[in-house]
Amino acid sequence: MSGEGDLIDHAKVAELLASGTIAATTATAGSAVLAEVYGLDVVERNLQDSDNTFTTFLLVRRTSIL
């Protein structure tokens, strides 16, 4: 899966895998919680390419123009 449309959402991919809507050979890099919720197998844990990896989240919103 190339991750287009709804398939960029790991939770959506997990849901579709669990329902059989997409091929069982598909994988997603979601959390262990997703695997538990949808009854999926965890193939690999702690995927990362660096011990110093971190994620930054930004909140972006429009301000009203008056």
DRENLOSE-933222 format. One line per 3 residues: number of its first residue (from 1); their letters; for each residue x, y, z of N, C-alpha, C, CB. Coordinates in nm, 4 decimals, padded with zeros to 6 digits. Atoms other than C-alpha are relative to their C-alpha. Glycine has a CB too. Example, Ala and Ser with C-alpha at 12.3 -4.5 7.8 and 13.67 -1.06 7.14 Angstrom:
<nodes>
1> AS> 00.0890:-00.1190:00.0000:01.2300:-00.4500:00.7800:00.0900:00.1200:00.0000:-00.0992:00.0027:00.1246 | -00.0820:-00.1190:-00.0060:01.3670:-00.1060:00.7140:-00.0770:00.1090:00.0730:00.0414:00.0462:-00.1415
</nodes>
This chain:
<nodes>
1> MSG> 00.0840:-00.1174:00.0000:00.0000:00.0000:00.0000:00.0882:00.1233:00.0000:-00.0954:00.0000:00.1208 | -00.0824:-00.1199:00.0098:00.1375:00.3373:-00.0900:-00.0398:00.1064:00.1013:-00.0085:00.0570:-00.1391 | 00.0411:-00.0977:-00.1000:-00.0505:00.5227:00.1817:-00.0648:00.1229:-00.0593:00.1171:00.0411:00.0816
4> EGD> 00.0724:-00.1118:00.0601:-00.2880:00.7384:-00.0177:-00.1404:00.0073:00.0596:-00.0066:-00.0148:-00.1548 | 00.1360:-00.0179:-00.0513:-00.6217:00.8826:00.0925:-00.0087:-00.0395:00.1455:-00.0995:-00.0813:-00.0818 | 00.0188:00.0446:-00.1378:-00.7483:00.7170:00.4116:00.1149:-00.0880:00.0486:-00.1308:-00.0753:00.0124
7> LID> -00.1042:00.0946:-00.0382:-00.4506:00.4792:00.4057:00.1256:00.0662:00.0550:00.0363:-00.0841:-00.1176 | -00.1115:-00.0645:-00.0694:-00.2147:00.7423:00.5468:-00.0208:-00.0060:00.1509:00.0154:00.1465:-00.0462 | 00.0361:00.0102:-00.1408:-00.3905:00.6843:00.8808:00.0230:-00.1442:00.0467:-00.1486:00.0436:00.0232
10> HAK> -00.0318:00.1351:-00.0466:-00.2397:00.3842:01.0647:-00.1199:-00.0696:00.0628:00.1134:00.0051:00.0999 | 00.1185:00.0593:-00.0624:-00.5603:00.3292:01.2610:-00.0991:-00.0476:-00.1063:-00.0678:00.1015:00.0941 | 00.0910:00.0403:00.1087:-00.7650:00.3167:00.9389:00.0519:-00.1256:-00.0675:-00.0160:00.1137:-00.1041
13> VAE> -00.0590:00.1199:00.0611:-00.5236:00.0651:00.7873:-00.0234:-00.1207:00.0905:00.1523:00.0199:-00.0259 | 00.0235:00.1101:-00.0939:-00.5512:-00.1496:01.1024:-00.1450:-00.0463:-00.0056:00.0362:00.0426:00.1429 | 00.1424:00.0328:00.0088:-00.9301:-00.1343:01.0842:-00.0304:-00.0781:-00.1278:-00.0847:00.1280:00.0051
16> LLA> 00.0246:00.0669:00.1280:-00.9299:-00.2336:00.7163:00.0652:-00.1376:-00.0052:00.0514:00.0857:-00.1149 | -00.0641:00.1318:-00.0079:-00.6842:-00.5181:00.7797:-00.0866:-00.0961:00.0797:00.1400:00.0109:00.0640 | 00.0816:00.0845:-00.0873:-00.9006:-00.6521:01.0609:-00.1299:-00.0435:-00.0668:-00.0311:00.0734:00.1291
19> SGT> 00.1269:00.0327:00.0658:-01.2133:-00.6408:00.8457:00.0193:-00.0809:-00.1278:-00.0758:00.1271:-00.0318 | -00.0275:00.0750:00.1223:-01.0404:-00.8136:00.5532:-00.0204:00.0821:-00.1257:-00.0868:-00.1217:-00.0057 | 00.0228:-00.0883:00.1143:-01.1002:-00.5124:00.3273:00.1259:00.0162:-00.0840:-00.0486:00.1363:00.0474
22> IAA> -00.1264:-00.0053:00.0737:-00.7316:-00.4933:00.2341:00.0786:-00.1272:00.0282:00.0831:00.1264:00.0390 | -00.0740:00.1266:-00.0053:-00.4843:-00.7771:00.1820:00.0695:-00.0206:00.1339:00.1027:-00.0051:-00.1117 | -00.0642:00.0357:-00.1267:-00.3540:-00.9556:00.4923:00.1515:00.0107:-00.0085:-00.0392:-00.1412:00.0410
25> TTA> -00.1445:-00.0175:00.0175:-00.0040:-00.9144:00.3478:00.0417:00.1458:00.0163:00.0430:-00.0508:-00.1373 | -00.0268:-00.1418:-00.0212:-00.0309:-00.5388:00.4112:00.0467:00.0208:00.1443:-00.1266:00.0860:-00.0306 | -00.0473:-00.0344:-00.1346:00.1547:-00.3901:00.7084:-00.0145:00.1495:00.0208:00.1477:-00.0440:00.0211
28> TAG> 00.0026:-00.1409:-00.0352:00.1322:-00.0603:00.8907:00.0903:00.0214:00.1202:-00.1446:00.0481:00.0296 | -00.0908:-00.0321:-00.1109:00.3663:00.1112:01.1355:-00.0782:00.0682:00.1118:00.1171:00.0910:-00.0482 | 00.0834:-00.0562:-00.1054:00.1079:00.1656:01.4048:00.0481:-00.0433:00.1374:-00.1450:-00.0410:-00.0197
31> SAV> -00.0370:00.0337:-00.1378:00.1167:00.1240:01.7804:-00.0450:-00.1412:00.0358:-00.0610:00.1011:00.0981 | 00.0404:00.1310:-00.0508:00.0878:-00.1989:01.9750:-00.1466:00.0014:00.0424:00.0891:-00.0417:00.1181 | 00.1409:-00.0131:-00.0383:-00.2495:-00.0687:02.0971:-00.0901:-00.0307:-00.1187:-00.0291:00.1417:00.0539
34> LAE> 00.0799:00.0313:00.1200:-00.3823:-00.0824:01.7389:-00.0056:-00.1503:-00.0232:00.0585:00.0704:-00.1245 | -00.0029:00.1454:00.0181:-00.2720:-00.4446:01.7128:-00.0929:-00.0676:00.1006:00.1442:-00.0542:00.0151 | 00.0859:00.0580:-00.1044:-00.4488:-00.5233:02.0406:-00.1476:00.0253:-00.0288:00.0365:00.0577:00.1374
37> VYG> 00.1392:-00.0369:00.0251:-00.7693:-00.3382:01.9524:-00.0583:-00.0803:-00.1163:-00.0109:00.1501:-00.0291 | 00.0513:00.0654:00.1204:-00.8003:-00.4995:01.6093:00.0407:-00.1464:-00.0126:00.0469:00.0744:-00.1209 | -00.0378:00.1414:00.0024:-00.6545:-00.8419:01.6939:00.1023:-00.0324:-00.1076:-00.1221:-00.0851:-00.0204
40> LDV> -00.1030:00.0192:00.1024:-00.3554:-00.8029:01.4612:00.1308:-00.0451:00.0633:00.0218:00.1295:-00.0800 | -00.1309:00.0433:-00.0466:-00.0080:-00.9536:01.4915:00.1005:00.1137:-00.0092:00.0486:-00.1205:-00.0806 | -00.1112:-00.0945:00.0040:00.2899:-00.7346:01.5787:00.1179:-00.0751:-00.0612:00.0349:00.0573:00.1444
43> VER> -00.1097:00.0662:00.0710:00.5672:-00.8257:01.3350:00.1347:00.0449:00.0560:-00.0076:00.0297:-00.1513 | -00.1250:-00.0549:-00.0521:00.8395:-00.5985:01.4748:-00.0314:00.1124:00.0976:00.0909:00.0510:-00.1150 | 00.0179:-00.1059:-00.0996:00.8636:-00.3744:01.7802:00.1206:00.0933:-00.0026:-00.0196:-00.0602:00.1423
46> NLQ> -00.1079:-00.0973:-00.0154:01.0709:-00.0630:01.8431:00.0734:00.0313:-00.1300:00.0982:-00.0500:00.1009 | -00.0611:-00.0380:00.1266:01.1314:00.0268:01.4797:00.0506:00.1429:00.0088:-00.1001:-00.0153:-00.1165 | -00.0586:-00.1331:00.0055:01.3659:00.3205:01.4546:00.1358:-00.0113:-00.0665:00.0117:00.0635:00.1420
49> DSD> -00.1297:00.0031:00.0654:01.6770:00.4138:01.2664:00.1084:00.0686:00.0824:-00.0096:00.0647:-00.1354 | -00.0943:-00.0692:-00.0856:01.8412:00.6057:01.5501:-00.0514:-00.0012:00.1429:00.0232:00.1443:-00.0488 | 00.0406:-00.0048:-00.1407:01.8389:00.5935:01.9285:-00.0406:00.1402:00.0417:00.1126:-00.0496:00.0893
52> NTF> 00.0314:-00.1392:-00.0308:01.8000:00.9727:01.9207:-00.1226:00.0510:-00.0744:00.1180:00.0872:-00.0324 | 00.1180:-00.0381:00.0753:01.4788:00.9723:01.7174:-00.1050:00.0608:00.0927:-00.0575:-00.1210:-00.0744 | 00.1109:-00.0578:-00.0744:01.1984:01.1988:01.8398:-00.1001:00.0577:-00.0987:00.0494:00.1088:00.0993
55> TTF> 00.1064:-00.0519:00.0843:00.8715:01.3293:01.7041:-00.0436:00.1354:00.0530:-00.1194:-00.0980:-00.0057 | 00.0482:-00.1327:-00.0359:00.7565:01.6893:01.7019:-00.1388:00.0182:-00.0581:00.0964:00.1108:-00.0505 | 00.1345:-00.0267:00.0463:00.3903:01.7841:01.6777:-00.0217:00.1503:-00.0016:-00.1050:-00.0708:00.0889
58> LLV> 00.0324:-00.1413:00.0114:00.2735:02.1239:01.5623:-00.1508:00.0166:-00.0062:00.0672:00.0623:-00.1242 | 00.1410:-00.0348:00.0092:-00.0698:02.2740:01.6159:-00.0082:00.1233:-00.0891:-00.0642:00.0259:00.1426 | 00.0116:-00.1093:00.0953:-00.1575:02.4918:01.3205:-00.1479:00.0324:-00.0149:00.0648:-00.0366:-00.1380
61> RRT> 00.1386:-00.0410:00.0203:-00.4756:02.6925:01.2946:-00.0034:00.1385:-00.0619:-00.0784:-00.0019:00.1331 | 00.0200:-00.1325:00.0589:-00.6089:02.9920:01.1097:-00.0519:00.0941:00.1071:-00.0984:-00.0059:-00.1204 | 00.0566:-00.1014:-00.0887:-00.6729:03.3081:01.2960:-00.1037:00.0784:-00.0802:00.1118:00.0953:00.0583
64> SIL> 00.1034:-00.0754:00.0718:-00.9762:03.5143:01.2114:00.0586:00.1315:-00.0513:-00.1229:00.0271:00.0920 | -00.0461:-00.1244:00.0609:-00.9150:03.8066:00.9835:-00.1112:00.1039:00.0137:00.0397:-00.0212:-00.1506 | 00.1002:-00.1043:-00.0236:-01.1036:04.1144:01.1031:00.0591:00.1343:-00.0208:-00.0577:-00.0094:00.1391
</nodes>
